[in-house]
Amino acid sequence: MLSQLAFRVDGGPLIGTGHVMRCLTLADYWKEDGGTGMFLMSESTAALDKRIASTGWTKIQLEEPAGSRSEALETAERALAVEAEWIAADGYRFGAEWQEGVIAFGSKLLLFDDFGHANHYFAHLVLNQNFQAQEQLYRSRAPWTKLLMGRRYALLARQFLPWSTWRRTHPLIVKKVLVTFGGSDPLNITSFVIRAFEGVQELDYELRIVVGGSNLHAFEIESAAGKCRQRCQVLRDVNDMARQMAWADLAVMGGGTTCWEAAFMQLPAIAISCAHQEDLLLDALSSQGVLRKLGKIEDCTAPAFVLALSKMSQNRDRRESMGAHGRELVDGRGGSRVIDTLRGMSQCVAE
């Protein structure tokens, strides 16, 4: 039986919502295994607060500057007040000094990481679920730091698990396209994609455009969708991404957890990057034949997108290969493996 868990994470229009959603996924597995806990946040949005509350978790607003030594102490004190055995931190603000400050209070620390952002690691567990994760990223770490690395630990929301035995049938020509760029999409890549469809000669595409609850460009996206020559449906803050991915023939998306979800759902994709950490993941998945990376958003053009879409739409063999490779890479059991590790470490300490 697991006990209390405190999540230290932030989300917003600029820093995105992926860190929070990743924590919510682990929180769901933790709760299923009998644990309880809370979210400690310096920055959030109304949509994220609503999502956290809907899952039965408590959110506490922190007062100290995010990532500071004083905030580490505030986080540790909040966790101790509810007897939280573990603190799980997700974000690039939590460097060596912050980690050291947290564990000095006696809590065990799980740190999510994507590219080795800290100059030293004091956390008890470092979780890097990305395909390109390597131990050399964490050569500077404490003797007690254990690494959980690679796709075996990719966290998929529990809603995807019922689709474990489902197999996709790829159509001869793509018609149904899912467009999704996370919870906030600060660079408004979604609008770029909608406008790029103006250059598509065929008029029989059907677009489902997923807009996160923290997206400040939602009205612009809805306006662009209303003017698009293709059939468009805009969906706001959805909680059934597995079903949306099952509906689609192709995804147009960014990096992050969405890539693992699409791979699991055998959904071929055209991907556009907006950040360094997304580049690393998309390059790795592209090299494995799971998706087609178009490039960084600042380098992308509408004609290049239209050409990539045309080639992907008409090449069923390639899409079938992408889908097959995706399911081979992601088996959907990453969350259970992380929980098993936490449980095992808790028992070792208890004994």
C-alpha positions in Angstrom: 0.0 0.0 0.0 1.4 3.4 -1.0 1.0 6.5 1.1 1.0 10.2 0.5 2.7 11.7 -2.6 3.4 15.4 -3.2 3.7 16.6 -6.8 5.8 19.7 -7.4 5.0 21.0 -10.8 4.0 24.1 -12.7 2.1 24.8 -15.8 1.0 27.8 -17.8 0.5 29.4 -21.2 4.3 29.9 -21.7 5.9 27.0 -20.0 3.1 24.6 -21.3 1.0 22.0 -19.5 2.9 18.8 -20.4 4.6 18.6 -17.0 1.3 18.8 -15.2 -0.4 16.3 -17.4 2.5 13.9 -16.9 2.2 14.2 -13.1 -1.6 13.7 -13.4 -0.9 10.5 -15.2 1.4 9.2 -12.4 -1.1 10.5 -9.8 -3.8 8.3 -11.4 -1.6 5.2 -11.1 -0.6 6.2 -7.6 -4.3 6.6 -6.6 -5.2 3.2 -8.2 -2.5 1.6 -6.1 -4.0 3.0 -2.9 -2.0 6.3 -2.5 -3.2 9.8 -1.9 -1.5 13.2 -2.1 -1.5 16.8 -3.4 -0.1 19.2 -6.1 2.2 21.9 -5.0 2.4 24.7 -7.6 3.8 28.2 -8.1 2.2 28.7 -11.5 -1.0 27.3 -12.9 -4.1 28.1 -14.9 -7.8 27.8 -14.3 -8.1 24.9 -16.7 -5.3 23.0 -14.9 -6.8 23.7 -11.5 -10.1 22.4 -12.7 -8.4 19.2 -14.2 -6.6 18.6 -10.9 -9.7 19.1 -8.8 -11.7 16.8 -11.1 -9.4 13.9 -10.3 -9.8 14.4 -6.5 -6.4 15.8 -5.8 -5.7 18.9 -3.7 -3.8 21.8 -5.1 -1.7 24.1 -2.8 -0.3 27.4 -4.0 3.3 28.0 -3.1 4.6 31.5 -2.2 8.3 31.3 -2.7 10.0 31.9 -6.1 9.9 28.7 -8.2 13.1 26.7 -8.2 14.7 28.7 -5.4 16.3 27.3 -2.2 13.5 28.9 -0.2 10.8 27.3 -2.4 12.5 23.9 -1.9 12.2 24.3 1.8 8.5 25.4 1.5 7.9 22.3 -0.7 9.6 20.0 1.8 7.6 21.5 4.7 4.3 21.2 2.9 5.1 17.5 2.1 6.1 16.8 5.7 2.9 18.4 7.0 0.9 15.6 5.3 3.5 12.9 5.9 4.2 12.5 2.2 6.8 9.8 1.7 7.7 10.9 -1.8 7.9 14.2 -3.6 7.7 14.0 -7.4 9.0 17.0 -9.2 8.6 17.7 -12.9 10.1 20.8 -14.6 13.4 22.4 -15.6 13.5 24.8 -12.7 14.5 22.1 -10.2 18.3 22.1 -10.3 20.9 20.7 -7.9 20.5 23.2 -5.1 16.7 22.7 -5.1 17.0 18.9 -5.0 19.5 19.1 -2.2 17.2 21.4 -0.3 14.3 19.0 -0.6 16.0 15.8 0.4 17.7 17.5 3.4 14.2 17.3 5.1 14.1 13.6 4.7 11.6 13.2 1.9 12.4 10.8 -1.0 12.5 12.6 -4.3 11.5 11.4 -7.8 12.6 13.9 -10.5 11.3 13.8 -14.0 13.9 14.8 -16.6 14.1 15.0 -20.4 17.6 16.0 -21.3 19.9 16.3 -18.3 19.0 19.9 -17.4 20.7 19.9 -13.9 24.5 20.1 -13.3 24.2 17.5 -10.5 21.4 15.2 -9.3 20.6 14.5 -5.7 17.2 12.9 -6.3 16.6 9.3 -5.2 15.0 8.5 -8.6 15.5 10.3 -12.0 12.9 9.3 -14.6 13.8 10.1 -18.2 11.2 8.3 -20.4 12.6 9.5 -23.7 14.0 7.2 -26.3 17.3 9.0 -26.3 17.9 8.8 -22.6 21.4 7.8 -21.7 23.2 7.2 -18.4 26.0 9.7 -19.4 23.5 12.5 -19.0 23.6 11.8 -15.3 27.2 11.0 -14.6 27.2 13.8 -12.0 24.8 12.3 -9.4 24.7 11.2 -5.8 25.6 7.6 -4.9 22.0 6.9 -4.0 20.5 8.2 -7.2 18.8 5.5 -9.3 18.0 6.0 -13.0 14.8 5.0 -14.7 15.5 5.5 -18.4 13.9 4.9 -21.8 10.6 4.0 -23.4 9.9 1.2 -20.8 8.9 4.0 -18.5 6.9 6.1 -20.9 3.8 7.2 -19.0 0.5 6.8 -20.8 -2.8 7.9 -19.2 -4.9 4.9 -18.0 -7.5 5.7 -20.7 -5.1 4.1 -23.2 -4.8 0.8 -21.5 -8.1 -0.7 -22.8 -6.7 -0.2 -26.3 -3.8 -2.6 -25.7 -5.3 -5.3 -27.9 -6.7 -3.0 -30.6 -5.0 -2.9 -34.0 -5.4 0.0 -36.4 -6.6 -0.5 -40.0 -4.8 2.1 -42.2 -6.9 3.4 -45.2 -5.6 3.6 -48.7 -5.7 7.5 -48.6 -5.7 9.6 -45.4 -8.9 11.6 -44.8 -9.2 12.1 -41.1 -6.5 14.3 -39.5 -6.0 15.0 -35.8 -4.2 18.3 -35.0 -2.9 18.6 -31.5 -0.1 20.8 -30.0 -0.5 20.3 -26.3 -2.3 22.2 -23.6 -1.1 25.7 -24.3 0.7 25.8 -27.7 2.5 29.1 -26.9 3.8 29.5 -30.5 0.4 28.9 -32.0 1.5 26.2 -34.3 -2.1 25.0 -34.5 -3.0 28.1 -36.5 -0.1 27.6 -38.8 -1.3 24.1 -39.6 -4.8 25.2 -40.3 -3.7 27.9 -42.6 -1.3 25.5 -44.4 -4.3 23.4 -45.3 -5.4 26.2 -47.6 -2.6 25.0 -50.0 -4.0 21.5 -50.1 -5.8 20.9 -53.4 -8.0 18.1 -52.2 -11.0 19.3 -50.3 -12.1 16.1 -48.6 -10.0 16.2 -45.5 -11.7 16.2 -42.1 -9.8 17.9 -39.3 -10.3 17.5 -35.6 -8.4 20.3 -33.9 -7.7 19.7 -30.2 -7.1 23.0 -28.3 -5.9 22.8 -24.7 -7.7 24.6 -21.9 -4.6 26.8 -21.3 -4.3 27.9 -24.9 -4.4 31.7 -25.2 -4.9 31.5 -29.0 -8.2 29.5 -28.8 -10.4 32.2 -30.4 -7.9 32.8 -33.3 -7.8 29.0 -33.9 -11.5 28.8 -34.0 -11.6 31.7 -36.4 -9.0 30.1 -38.7 -10.9 26.8 -38.6 -14.1 28.5 -39.6 -12.5 30.0 -42.7 -10.6 26.8 -43.7 -11.7 25.1 -47.0 -11.5 21.7 -45.3 -14.1 20.4 -42.8 -12.9 21.4 -39.3 -14.1 20.6 -35.8 -12.4 22.4 -32.9 -12.5 20.4 -29.6 -11.6 22.3 -26.4 -9.7 20.7 -23.4 -10.6 17.1 -24.3 -10.1 14.2 -21.9 -10.5 11.3 -24.4 -7.4 11.5 -26.5 -7.3 7.8 -26.9 -10.6 7.9 -28.8 -9.6 10.9 -30.8 -6.4 9.1 -31.9 -8.4 5.9 -32.7 -10.7 8.0 -35.0 -7.8 9.6 -36.9 -5.8 8.3 -39.9 -3.0 10.7 -39.3 -1.8 13.2 -36.6 -0.2 16.5 -36.9 1.4 17.2 -33.6 4.3 18.5 -31.5 6.7 16.6 -29.1 6.2 15.3 -25.6 3.9 12.7 -24.2 1.6 13.0 -27.2 4.3 11.2 -29.3 4.2 8.2 -27.0 0.4 8.1 -27.0 0.3 8.2 -30.8 3.0 5.5 -31.1 1.0 3.3 -28.8 -2.2 3.9 -30.8 -0.3 3.1 -34.0 -1.1 6.5 -35.4 1.3 7.8 -38.0 2.2 11.5 -37.6 3.8 14.6 -39.0 5.6 16.4 -36.2 6.7 20.0 -35.7 9.0 21.0 -32.9 8.9 24.2 -30.8 11.6 23.5 -28.2 15.0 21.9 -27.8 13.7 18.9 -25.7 11.1 18.3 -28.4 13.8 18.2 -31.1 15.7 15.5 -29.2 12.6 13.3 -28.9 11.3 13.8 -32.4 14.7 13.2 -34.0 14.9 9.9 -32.1 11.4 8.8 -33.1 11.9 9.9 -36.7 15.1 7.8 -36.9 13.0 4.8 -35.7 10.4 5.3 -38.4 7.6 6.1 -36.0 6.8 9.6 -37.3 7.9 12.2 -39.9 9.6 15.2 -38.4 8.9 18.3 -40.5 11.3 20.5 -38.5 11.3 23.4 -36.1 8.3 25.7 -36.4 10.6 28.7 -37.3 11.9 26.7 -40.3 8.6 25.2 -41.5 6.7 26.6 -44.5 3.2 25.9 -45.7 4.4 24.4 -49.0 6.7 22.0 -47.2 3.9 20.9 -44.9 1.5 20.3 -47.9 4.1 18.2 -49.7 4.8 16.1 -46.5 1.0 15.7 -46.0 0.5 14.6 -49.7 3.3 12.0 -49.5 2.1 10.6 -46.2 -1.5 10.5 -47.3 -0.9 8.5 -50.4 1.7 6.1 -48.9 -0.2 3.4 -46.9 2.8 1.2 -46.7 4.8 3.8 -44.9 1.9 4.6 -42.5 1.4 0.9 -41.7 5.2 0.7 -41.0 5.0 3.7 -38.7 2.1 2.2 -36.8 3.7 -1.1 -36.3 7.0 0.4 -35.1 5.1 2.6 -32.7 3.3 -0.2 -30.9 6.7 -2.1 -30.7 8.2 0.8 -28.9 5.5 1.6 -26.5 3.6 -1.2 -24.6 1.6 1.1 -22.3 2.9 -0.4 -19.0 5.3 2.4 -18.1 3.2 3.8 -15.3 2.9 0.4 -13.6 6.7 0.0 -13.8 7.3 3.4 -12.1 4.8 2.6 -9.4 6.4 -0.8 -8.8 9.8 0.9 -8.4 8.4 3.4 -5.9 6.7 0.6 -4.0 9.9 -1.4 -3.9 12.0 1.5 -2.6 9.4 2.3 0.1 9.5 -1.3 1.3 13.3 -1.4 1.4 13.3 1.7 3.6 10.5 0.3 5.8 12.5 -3.0 6.3 
